[in-house]
């Protein structure tokens, strides 16, 4: 059986099961799962074609990285539209986190300094920064709604908006870091992350794959820590509070 046919059958079965389970449970994410699967297939097919050209003409990597970063910021910013200045906060925060992590990994260099490594590491770091920004902003928004009375109480006592929201912002950044921390703590014991598996499938030795994965995980912690704290800071002094959560 052709490998692409097997791939299509496997993906359809897995997606079908996911949609079926959500339908049975009455969870309204069925369309989102279908759209996500279709987009993943189309986008990865496109990226695979583009990267073949990038590896042949290394200077084009700048455009590829710019597109990747822009999409990451747009995705996170769209999720945080309820916050004033969300897009600016996301761009600055993700930019700072990604620049530091990728700059150290490539600049030292910790890994081999080539186009393939740069694209792979940048994609992973951009994705982690995007997730950290999204989680921080959403947790911050939820906290402001749930604890509106508390914030208003601090403001009535003369606290500045940043002082009134400080603990909520810190908790938002803390919660945003949990997935990356759990992934790093349990790597090799619970999960074999994609970078490790991909390196193995690409022909790298187990030690080389482990080295690559360690750098990626610690780089993600660095990028996400910077991103989460920056988002919490930039959005943590709101001029207006969201509506209080209904009870």
DRENDO-1510 file (C-alpha; in Angstrom, 1 decimal, always signed):
<recs>
REC; n; res; u; v; w
REC; 1; UNK; +0.0; +0.0; +0.0 .
REC; 2; UNK; +1.3; +3.4; -0.9 .
REC; 3; UNK; +2.7; +5.4; +2.1 .
REC; 4; UNK; +0.6; +8.4; +1.3 .
REC; 5; UNK; -2.6; +6.3; +1.2 .
REC; 6; UNK; -1.7; +4.7; +4.5 .
REC; 7; UNK; -1.1; +8.2; +5.9 .
REC; 8; UNK; -4.5; +9.5; +4.6 .
REC; 9; UNK; -6.3; +6.5; +6.1 .
REC; 10; UNK; -4.6; +6.8; +9.5 .
REC; 11; UNK; -5.2; +10.5; +9.7 .
REC; 12; UNK; -8.9; +10.1; +8.8 .
REC; 13; UNK; -9.4; +7.4; +11.3 .
REC; 14; UNK; -7.7; +9.3; +14.1 .
REC; 15; UNK; -9.6; +12.5; +13.3 .
REC; 16; UNK; -12.9; +10.6; +13.0 .
REC; 17; UNK; -12.4; +9.0; +16.4 .
REC; 18; UNK; -11.7; +12.4; +18.0 .
REC; 19; UNK; -14.8; +14.0; +16.4 .
REC; 20; UNK; -16.9; +11.0; +17.3 .
REC; 21; UNK; -15.9; +11.1; +21.0 .
REC; 22; UNK; -16.6; +14.9; +21.2 .
REC; 23; UNK; -19.9; +14.3; +19.5 .
REC; 24; UNK; -20.8; +11.6; +21.9 .
REC; 25; UNK; -19.8; +13.8; +24.9 .
REC; 26; UNK; -21.6; +16.9; +23.5 .
REC; 27; UNK; -18.4; +18.9; +23.4 .
REC; 28; UNK; -18.7; +21.7; +20.9 .
REC; 29; UNK; -15.2; +21.4; +19.4 .
REC; 30; UNK; -16.0; +19.0; +16.5 .
REC; 31; UNK; -15.7; +21.6; +13.8 .
REC; 32; UNK; -12.5; +23.0; +15.4 .
REC; 33; UNK; -10.9; +19.6; +15.3 .
REC; 34; UNK; -11.8; +19.0; +11.7 .
REC; 35; UNK; -10.6; +22.5; +10.7 .
REC; 36; UNK; -7.4; +22.0; +12.7 .
REC; 37; UNK; -6.6; +18.7; +11.0 .
REC; 38; UNK; -7.3; +20.0; +7.5 .
REC; 39; UNK; -5.2; +23.1; +8.1 .
REC; 40; UNK; -2.3; +21.0; +9.6 .
REC; 41; UNK; -2.2; +18.8; +6.4 .
REC; 42; UNK; -2.3; +21.7; +4.0 .
REC; 43; UNK; +0.1; +23.9; +6.0 .
REC; 44; UNK; +2.7; +21.2; +6.5 .
REC; 45; UNK; +2.5; +20.2; +2.8 .
REC; 46; UNK; +3.1; +23.8; +1.9 .
REC; 47; UNK; +5.9; +24.2; +4.5 .
REC; 48; UNK; +7.6; +21.0; +3.3 .
REC; 49; UNK; +7.7; +22.4; -0.3 .
REC; 50; UNK; +8.9; +25.8; +0.9 .
REC; 51; UNK; +11.7; +24.4; +3.0 .
REC; 52; UNK; +13.1; +22.5; +0.1 .
REC; 53; UNK; +13.7; +25.8; -1.5 .
REC; 54; UNK; +15.0; +27.4; +1.7 .
REC; 55; UNK; +17.6; +24.8; +2.2 .
REC; 56; UNK; +18.7; +25.3; -1.4 .
REC; 57; UNK; +18.8; +29.1; -1.0 .
REC; 58; UNK; +19.7; +29.8; +2.7 .
REC; 59; UNK; +19.1; +33.6; +2.5 .
REC; 60; UNK; +15.4; +33.0; +2.1 .
REC; 61; UNK; +15.3; +31.7; +5.6 .
REC; 62; UNK; +14.9; +35.3; +6.8 .
REC; 63; UNK; +11.5; +35.5; +5.1 .
REC; 64; UNK; +10.4; +32.1; +6.4 .
REC; 65; UNK; +11.3; +33.0; +10.0 .
REC; 66; UNK; +9.5; +36.4; +9.6 .
REC; 67; UNK; +6.3; +34.6; +8.4 .
REC; 68; UNK; +6.5; +32.0; +11.2 .
REC; 69; UNK; +6.9; +34.7; +13.9 .
REC; 70; UNK; +4.2; +36.9; +12.4 .
REC; 71; UNK; +1.7; +34.0; +12.4 .
REC; 72; UNK; +2.6; +33.1; +16.0 .
REC; 73; UNK; +2.0; +36.7; +17.1 .
REC; 74; UNK; -1.2; +37.1; +15.1 .
REC; 75; UNK; -2.6; +33.8; +16.6 .
REC; 76; UNK; -1.8; +34.8; +20.2 .
REC; 77; UNK; -2.9; +38.4; +19.7 .
REC; 78; UNK; -6.2; +37.2; +18.3 .
REC; 79; UNK; -6.8; +35.1; +21.4 .
REC; 80; UNK; -6.2; +38.1; +23.6 .
REC; 81; UNK; -8.3; +40.8; +21.8 .
REC; 82; UNK; -10.2; +41.6; +25.0 .
REC; 83; UNK; -7.0; +43.2; +26.4 .
REC; 84; UNK; -6.1; +46.7; +25.2 .
REC; 85; UNK; -2.8; +46.7; +23.3 .
REC; 86; UNK; -2.8; +42.9; +23.1 .
REC; 87; UNK; -1.0; +42.7; +19.7 .
REC; 88; UNK; +1.7; +45.1; +20.8 .
REC; 89; UNK; +2.3; +43.1; +24.0 .
REC; 90; UNK; +2.4; +39.8; +22.2 .
REC; 91; UNK; +4.9; +41.0; +19.6 .
REC; 92; UNK; +7.2; +42.6; +22.1 .
REC; 93; UNK; +7.0; +39.6; +24.5 .
REC; 94; UNK; +7.4; +36.9; +22.0 .
REC; 95; UNK; +10.1; +38.8; +20.3 .
REC; 96; UNK; +12.1; +39.2; +23.5 .
REC; 97; UNK; +11.7; +35.6; +24.5 .
REC; 98; UNK; +12.5; +34.2; +21.1 .
REC; 99; UNK; +15.4; +36.5; +20.5 .
REC; 100; UNK; +17.2; +35.6; +23.7 .
REC; 101; UNK; +16.7; +31.9; +23.4 .
REC; 102; UNK; +17.5; +31.5; +19.7 .
REC; 103; UNK; +20.3; +34.0; +20.0 .
REC; 104; UNK; +22.0; +32.0; +22.7 .
REC; 105; UNK; +21.4; +28.6; +21.0 .
REC; 106; UNK; +22.7; +29.8; +17.7 .
REC; 107; UNK; +25.2; +32.4; +18.9 .
REC; 108; UNK; +27.2; +30.2; +21.3 .
REC; 109; UNK; +26.6; +27.9; +19.3 .
REC; 110; UNK; +25.1; +25.1; +21.4 .
REC; 111; UNK; +24.0; +23.2; +18.3 .
REC; 112; UNK; +25.4; +23.1; +14.8 .
REC; 113; UNK; +25.1; +26.5; +13.1 .
REC; 114; UNK; +23.2; +25.7; +9.9 .
REC; 115; UNK; +20.0; +26.6; +8.2 .
REC; 116; UNK; +18.2; +23.4; +9.1 .
REC; 117; UNK; +18.9; +23.8; +12.8 .
REC; 118; UNK; +18.0; +27.5; +12.8 .
REC; 119; UNK; +14.6; +26.8; +11.2 .
REC; 120; UNK; +13.9; +23.8; +13.5 .
REC; 121; UNK; +14.8; +25.6; +16.7 .
REC; 122; UNK; +13.1; +28.8; +15.7 .
REC; 123; UNK; +9.9; +27.1; +14.9 .
REC; 124; UNK; +9.8; +25.3; +18.2 .
REC; 125; UNK; +10.7; +28.5; +20.2 .
REC; 126; UNK; +8.2; +30.6; +18.3 .
REC; 127; UNK; +5.5; +28.1; +19.1 .
REC; 128; UNK; +6.4; +27.9; +22.7 .
REC; 129; UNK; +6.4; +31.7; +23.0 .
REC; 130; UNK; +3.0; +31.9; +21.3 .
REC; 131; UNK; +1.6; +29.4; +23.8 .
REC; 132; UNK; +3.1; +31.2; +26.8 .
REC; 133; UNK; +1.7; +34.5; +25.6 .
REC; 134; UNK; -1.8; +33.1; +25.0 .
REC; 135; UNK; -2.0; +31.3; +28.4 .
REC; 136; UNK; -0.7; +34.3; +30.3 .
REC; 137; UNK; -3.1; +36.7; +28.7 .
REC; 138; UNK; -6.1; +34.4; +29.1 .
REC; 139; UNK; -5.3; +33.6; +32.7 .
REC; 140; UNK; -4.8; +37.3; +33.4 .
REC; 141; UNK; -8.2; +38.1; +31.8 .
REC; 142; UNK; -9.9; +35.3; +33.8 .
REC; 143; UNK; -8.3; +36.5; +37.0 .
REC; 144; UNK; -9.4; +40.1; +36.4 .
REC; 145; UNK; -13.0; +39.0; +35.9 .
REC; 146; UNK; -13.1; +36.7; +38.9 .
REC; 147; UNK; -11.3; +39.0; +41.3 .
REC; 148; UNK; -12.7; +42.3; +40.0 .
REC; 149; UNK; -13.9; +43.3; +43.5 .
REC; 150; UNK; -10.4; +42.7; +45.0 .
REC; 151; UNK; -8.8; +44.8; +42.3 .
REC; 152; UNK; -11.3; +47.6; +42.8 .
REC; 153; UNK; -10.7; +47.4; +46.6 .
REC; 154; UNK; -7.0; +48.0; +46.1 .
REC; 155; UNK; -7.6; +50.8; +43.7 .
REC; 156; UNK; -10.0; +52.5; +46.2 .
REC; 157; UNK; -7.1; +52.3; +48.8 .
REC; 158; UNK; -4.9; +54.3; +46.4 .
REC; 159; UNK; -3.0; +51.5; +44.7 .
REC; 160; UNK; -2.0; +52.0; +41.1 .
REC; 161; UNK; -3.5; +49.7; +38.5 .
REC; 162; UNK; -0.2; +47.7; +38.3 .
REC; 163; UNK; -0.1; +47.3; +42.1 .
REC; 164; UNK; -3.7; +46.2; +42.2 .
REC; 165; UNK; -3.3; +43.6; +39.6 .
REC; 166; UNK; +0.2; +42.4; +40.6 .
REC; 167; UNK; -0.7; +39.1; +42.2 .
REC; 168; UNK; -3.2; +38.2; +39.5 .
REC; 169; UNK; -0.5; +38.9; +36.8 .
REC; 170; UNK; +2.1; +36.8; +38.7 .
REC; 171; UNK; -0.4; +33.9; +39.0 .
REC; 172; UNK; -1.1; +34.2; +35.3 .
REC; 173; UNK; +2.6; +33.9; +34.4 .
REC; 174; UNK; +3.0; +31.0; +36.9 .
REC; 175; UNK; +0.1; +29.0; +35.3 .
REC; 176; UNK; +1.4; +29.7; +31.8 .
REC; 177; UNK; +4.7; +28.1; +32.7 .
REC; 178; UNK; +3.2; +24.8; +34.0 .
REC; 179; UNK; +2.9; +22.9; +30.6 .
REC; 180; UNK; +6.6; +23.7; +29.7 .
REC; 181; UNK; +7.8; +22.8; +33.2 .
REC; 182; UNK; +5.8; +19.5; +33.2 .
REC; 183; UNK; +7.1; +18.6; +29.8 .
REC; 184; UNK; +10.7; +19.2; +30.9 .
REC; 185; UNK; +10.3; +17.4; +34.2 .
REC; 186; UNK; +8.9; +14.3; +32.6 .
REC; 187; UNK; +10.8; +14.1; +29.4 .
REC; 188; UNK; +12.1; +10.5; +28.9 .
REC; 189; UNK; +9.9; +9.2; +31.7 .
REC; 190; UNK; +6.4; +10.0; +30.4 .
REC; 191; UNK; +7.0; +11.5; +26.9 .
REC; 192; UNK; +9.4; +11.4; +24.1 .
REC; 193; UNK; +9.1; +14.9; +22.6 .
REC; 194; UNK; +8.8; +15.5; +18.9 .
REC; 195; UNK; +12.3; +17.0; +18.5 .
REC; 196; UNK; +13.9; +13.8; +20.0 .
REC; 197; UNK; +11.8; +11.5; +18.0 .
REC; 198; UNK; +12.3; +13.5; +14.8 .
REC; 199; UNK; +16.0; +13.5; +15.2 .
REC; 200; UNK; +16.0; +9.8; +15.7 .
REC; 201; UNK; +13.9; +9.2; +12.6 .
REC; 202; UNK; +16.2; +11.5; +10.7 .
REC; 203; UNK; +19.1; +9.2; +11.4 .
REC; 204; UNK; +20.7; +10.9; +14.4 .
REC; 205; UNK; +22.2; +8.8; +17.2 .
REC; 206; UNK; +20.3; +8.6; +20.5 .
REC; 207; UNK; +22.9; +10.8; +22.2 .
REC; 208; UNK; +22.7; +13.4; +19.5 .
REC; 209; UNK; +18.9; +13.4; +19.6 .
REC; 210; UNK; +19.0; +13.7; +23.4 .
REC; 211; UNK; +21.4; +16.6; +23.2 .
REC; 212; UNK; +19.1; +18.4; +20.7 .
REC; 213; UNK; +16.1; +17.8; +22.8 .
REC; 214; UNK; +17.7; +19.1; +26.0 .
REC; 215; UNK; +18.7; +22.3; +24.3 .
REC; 216; UNK; +15.2; +22.7; +22.9 .
REC; 217; UNK; +13.5; +22.1; +26.3 .
REC; 218; UNK; +15.7; +24.5; +28.2 .
REC; 219; UNK; +15.5; +27.0; +25.4 .
REC; 220; UNK; +11.7; +26.8; +25.6 .
REC; 221; UNK; +11.8; +27.4; +29.3 .
REC; 222; UNK; +14.0; +30.5; +28.7 .
REC; 223; UNK; +11.8; +31.9; +25.9 .
REC; 224; UNK; +8.5; +31.1; +27.7 .
REC; 225; UNK; +9.7; +32.6; +31.0 .
REC; 226; UNK; +10.6; +35.9; +29.3 .
REC; 227; UNK; +7.4; +35.9; +27.2 .
REC; 228; UNK; +5.1; +35.1; +30.1 .
REC; 229; UNK; +6.5; +37.7; +32.5 .
REC; 230; UNK; +6.6; +40.3; +29.7 .
REC; 231; UNK; +3.0; +39.7; +28.8 .
REC; 232; UNK; +2.0; +39.9; +32.4 .
REC; 233; UNK; +3.9; +43.1; +32.8 .
REC; 234; UNK; +2.6; +44.8; +29.6 .
REC; 235; UNK; -1.0; +43.8; +30.2 .
REC; 236; UNK; -0.8; +43.9; +34.0 .
REC; 237; UNK; -1.8; +47.6; +34.4 .
REC; 238; UNK; -5.2; +47.8; +32.6 .
REC; 239; UNK; -6.8; +51.2; +32.3 .
REC; 240; UNK; -10.2; +49.5; +32.4 .
REC; 241; UNK; -11.3; +46.2; +34.0 .
REC; 242; UNK; -13.3; +43.6; +32.2 .
REC; 243; UNK; -16.9; +42.9; +33.2 .
REC; 244; UNK; -17.2; +40.8; +36.4 .
REC; 245; UNK; -17.7; +37.1; +35.9 .
REC; 246; UNK; -21.4; +36.3; +36.2 .
REC; 247; UNK; -22.5; +34.0; +39.1 .
</recs>
